Amino acid sequence: MRKLVQNIVAGSRLTLPVTIVYTICIWILSGLFTTNLWLQFACFGITSYLMMMLNNQNALIRIFSRMVSCAFLVLSCAASFLFIDVRGTIMQMFVVAAYILLFQTYQDREAVGITYYGYLMLGLASLANPCILYFVPLIWLLTATNLLSLSWRTWLSSLFGLLTPYWFIAAWLVYQHDFSPLVSHLSPLLDFQFPIRYDHLSTGFMMTLGLIAVCFLTGVTHFIRKSSYDSIRIRLLYGFFIWMDLFAFALMCFQPQHDDMLLRIMIINTAPLIAHFLALTSTKITNAAFFVLTGVILFITVYNLWST
């Protein structure tokens, strides 16, 4: 494989430290000090570390590369308008933690404990944003088809994991004789907007969504063409990312009122796909695409920083 700029960046040990410095600068420009975004920054830092763990534990890219973490950081910085939302950053953190745990259950239909903790993370994520529960039926299906670990025991374990946070909350509400906070929290699940309206989506959001869509399509096209070089396990894990991404895009089209939550899910699932493309291609066209993509990301990042 010829060493083009794209490959040098993808394989360099300096890429992640440089990207971290870049990310910190974007957070500072977004108001880390002036608006006290310290809790959001801490949650984002943990999420970034978990993305690195997700890559390392599963060897998502068959060569040494930290592009999964770097892609997550750069795409997140492009969506800097998401930084201010505390609940969103907490939700994103627990979703990545759930991925790490659930991926460990691959081909293990007896992994009751790990399954419980994986879905416990999703339950905790739903406390921050209940609409993450939309994804649970799909994750059950992917657990059966891609992780190959669904059985009656693991399904019941997942159910207990999801419900555990709500059991504690329900016990407190019984003591308080007031279930209205729980009803109010879960009510967005039934908030179906008809007719569908997109007028609340800002120009910056639409540009960022377009960027994510392009990265997704590029990554999926490349992965489908070159997936034979990866192991069956890696193909199934990337299939997990692809289906989660597609479902998030579908929800964005039909229920755009959940825009921020869905964009966060897209970033998580798109990062490995575009990282796979950048790390494992080596042509003049893909090298040029790397420079174009970098320029577009920087432009959108600057635009969102300027407009928020």
N, C-alpha and C positions, 0 to 999 in steps of 0.2 A: 504494500500500500504506500503510495507516494505521500511524502510529508508536506502537505499544503498547510497554509496558515490555519485553516479549519482544524486539521488533525493535530497540529502543534498545540493549539488552544485546548482542544478536547482531551489531550493526553497529558498536559502539563500539571505538575503538582502545585504550581503557583496560581492556577486558574481559580481554585476555590478561595484561597486567601484574598486575592484581588477582588473577586466578586463580593466577598463579605465586606471588604472596605467600601466598595461601591454601594452596597446595600445600606450600610450604616450612614453613609452620606445622604442617601435618599431619605432615610428615616429622619435625619436631622433637618433636612430641607422641608420635610412634611410636617414638622412641628414637634419633634421628639422632646425638645427642651421647652419650647414656648407654650405648648398645650399639654405637656405632661402625659405623653403617650407611653409611659414606662411599663404599665401592665400589658398593653398590646405588644410592645416591643419584646417583652420577656416571653410571652406566648408565641410570638413569631419566631424568636430564637430557638425555642424548644421544638417548634414544628420543623424548622430547618434542620435541626440536628436529627430529628426523627426521619426526615426524608433521606438524610445521609445513611442512617441505619437501614432504612428500607432498601436502599440500593446495595449496600455492603452485604447485608444478610442474604439477599436473593440473587446477587450477581446479575443485576438487570442488564448490564452491558458486558459483553464477553471479553472486553479488553479493560485495562486499567483506565478509568475515566471517572471524574466526579461531575460529569455534565448533568446528571439527574438533579443533584443539589443546586448546581449553578443555574440550570434552567428554571427550577422552582423559584430561586431568589430573584432572578431577572424578571420573570413573568409577574411575580408578586409586586416588584417595584414598579412595573408598568401600570399596575392597578393600585397606585398609591392612595387613591381615594377610599380604599378599603381599610387603611391603617387605623382609622379613628374608631372603628366598631369593635368594642371589647368582646361582645358576645360572638361575633364572627370569628375572631382570632382564636377564641377558646374552642369553638366548634371545629375549626380546621385542625387544631392540634389533636383533638380526640379522634377525629376521622383518620388521620395518618397513623396514630397509635393503634387504631382498630385494624388498619391494613397490615401493620407489622405482625400483630398477633394472629390474624386470620390466615396470612400467608404461611405461617408456621404449621398450620393444620393440613397442608397439602397431602393428599392421599391417606389421611389418617382419620378414619371414621370413628375412632375411639378417643379423639382429642377433645374430651368433654370440658376439661378445665380451661384449656387455652381458648376454646370457642366461647366459653362463658365470659372470660375476661375481654375477648375481642368485642363481643356484643355489649358488654358493660360499657366499653369505651363509646360505642354508638349511642347507648342510652344516656351517657353523660353529655355527649355532643348534642343530643336532642333537648337537653335541659337548656342549652345555650340557644338552640334554634330547632324547634320541633319539626320543621319541614324536612330535616334530614331523615325522618322516618319514612318519607316517600321512597327512599332508596332501599329500605330494608327488604321488601319482597324480591327486588332484583338481586340483592346481595345473597339472599337465600338461594335463589336460582343459580347464581354464579358459584356459590359454595358447592352446589351439586355438580355443575357442569365443568367448571374451571379448576376449582380447588379440590374437587373429588373427595370431599370430606363430610358430606351431608348424610346423616342417618337420623333415625328417630331420636336417639340419645343426644346427638349434637344439636338437633333442631330444638328439642326441649331445653337444652342448656342455653342456646341462643335466646330463647324466649325469656328464661329466667334472668339472663344477663341484661336484656333490654329493660325488663320490668324492675330490676333491683333499685335503681335510683328513685323510681316512682313509689315503691313500697315505703321507703323512708319518708318521702314527702307526704304520702297518704297518711302515714301514722301521725305525723305532725298536724296535718289538717284535721284528722279525726279529733285530736286533742283540742284543736282550736274551734271545732264545730263549724268549719267554713271551707268548702271545697271550691269556692269561686276562683281562687288563684290558679288552681290546676286546670279548671275549665277554660279560664282566660288564656292560659299558657298554650293549651292544645288547640284552641279555636282557629289559629291560622291554617291548620291542616284542612279545614273545611272552607277556607276562603278561596273559592274558585271564581275567577274574575271573567265575567261575560257581559258585554263584548270585551274581547281582549284589547288592551290599550298599551301602546309602547311610548306614549308621549312623555312619560316620566323618566325615560332613559336618556341620559345626557350624551352629548357628542363624544366626550371622553370615554364614557362607558362603551358606547357602540364601537369606537375605534379599538378599544382594548378587547372587546368581544370578537371583533373581526380578526385581530391578531391571534387570539387563542384559536379561532376556527382555522386559520391558515396553518398554524403550527400543528394542529390536530390532523388536518388533512394531509399535510406533508409527512408527518410521522407515520400515520396509518398506511399511506401509499408505500412508503419505503419499507415498513415492517412487513406488509403483505408480500412484497416482492422478494425480500431477503430473509424471511422468517425461517427458511429451511436451514440456515446456518446456526440457528439457536436450538437449544434443547427443547423437548416437548414441554417441560415445566415452565420455561421462560415464555414460550408461545402462549401457554394458558394464562400466565400472569398478565401478559400484555393484553390478552383478550379481555381480562377483567378490567383493565384500565379503559379499553376501547368501549366496552358496553356501558360502563359507568359514565364515560364522557358523552356517549350518544344519548343516554337517558337524560343527562343534565341539559344537553342542547335541546332536546325535545321539550323538557319542562320550561326552558327559557322561552321557547316559541309560543307555548300555549298558556303558561302562567308566569309572565315576566315580572309580576309583583315580588317574586322571590329572587330578584336579580343578583343581589350581593352574595347570598348563600350559594347560588348555583355557579357564579363565577369562581368562587373559591374552590368548589368541587372540580370545576373544569381545570383550574390551574394545577391542582394535585395530580390529576390523571393525564393531563397533556404534557407535563414536564418530562416523564420518562419516555414518551413517544418522540418528542422533538430531540431529546438528548440522544436517543438511539440513532436517529438520523444523523445528527451532527458528529457523533463519535465514530460511526461505522461507514461513512461514505468518504470517497476520496477522488473526486473529479473536479475539473475546472468549473463545471456548472454548479455543483454543490458548494464549492468554495466561494463562488460569486454569490450564491444564495445565502451563505453564511454572513457575508458582508452586508447584503441587502437587509437581511433579517435583523442584524445588529443595529443598522441605521434606523430601521422602522421602530424597533423597540425603544431606542434612545429618544426618537422623536415623540413617540406616544408618552413616554415617561415624562419628558420635559413639558409636554402639553398638559398632562394631568396635574403636574406640580404647579404649573402656572394658573390653571383654571380652578383649582380648589383652594 
